[in-house]
Amino acid sequence: MCLAVPAEVLELKENELALIDIGGVRKDVSLMLVDGVEAGDYVLVHAGFAIEKIDKDEARKTLELLEEAARLNETW
């Protein structure tokens, strides 16, 4: 199963790269598949690539669900 994770774009860099934040983890990802991304936007990230620009509220809801699923997994 493949999973794309919502991330906030913190900074645009050269060569179609962006610094993103996913739950406190920061890394560079490629923006070559998505147009019109700016710092402060949210994107879905998969395998080092931003694959889609998404709404901030939708990103937060998805991150909350992922955090809840991780907590439930800890209780098993």
C-alpha positions in Angstrom: 0.0 0.0 0.0 1.2 3.5 -0.9 0.6 6.4 1.4 0.9 10.1 0.6 1.3 12.3 3.7 0.2 16.0 4.0 3.1 18.4 4.6 3.4 22.1 5.0 5.8 23.9 2.6 8.2 26.0 4.7 10.5 27.3 2.0 10.9 27.2 -1.7 14.4 26.3 -2.9 16.3 26.2 -6.2 15.8 23.4 -8.7 12.1 22.9 -8.0 12.8 21.8 -4.4 10.9 22.8 -1.2 11.6 22.4 2.5 8.6 20.8 4.1 7.5 19.9 7.6 5.6 16.7 8.5 5.0 16.5 12.3 8.2 18.3 13.1 10.3 16.3 10.6 11.8 18.6 7.9 13.1 17.5 4.6 13.5 18.6 1.0 11.0 17.3 -1.6 10.7 17.8 -5.3 7.9 20.2 -6.6 8.4 19.1 -10.2 4.9 17.5 -10.4 2.9 20.4 -8.9 2.5 23.9 -10.1 1.8 27.1 -8.1 3.1 26.0 -4.7 4.2 28.7 -2.3 5.5 28.8 1.2 2.6 28.1 3.6 0.8 25.8 1.2 0.1 22.2 2.0 1.0 19.3 -0.4 0.7 15.6 -0.4 4.1 14.0 -0.3 4.9 10.5 -1.6 8.4 9.1 -2.2 10.1 12.5 -2.0 7.7 14.2 -4.4 4.9 16.6 -3.8 2.1 15.1 -5.9 -0.8 17.4 -5.2 -1.5 20.8 -3.6 -4.2 20.4 -0.9 -6.4 22.5 1.3 -5.0 23.4 4.8 -8.0 22.1 6.7 -8.0 18.8 4.8 -4.3 18.4 5.5 -4.9 19.0 9.2 -7.8 16.5 9.3 -5.7 13.9 7.6 -2.7 14.4 9.9 -5.1 14.1 13.0 -6.4 10.8 11.6 -2.9 9.5 11.0 -1.9 10.5 14.6 -5.0 8.7 16.0 -4.2 5.6 14.0 -0.6 5.6 15.3 -1.9 5.9 18.9 -4.4 3.0 18.4 -1.6 0.9 17.0 0.5 1.5 20.1 -2.3 -0.1 22.3 -2.2 -3.4 20.3 
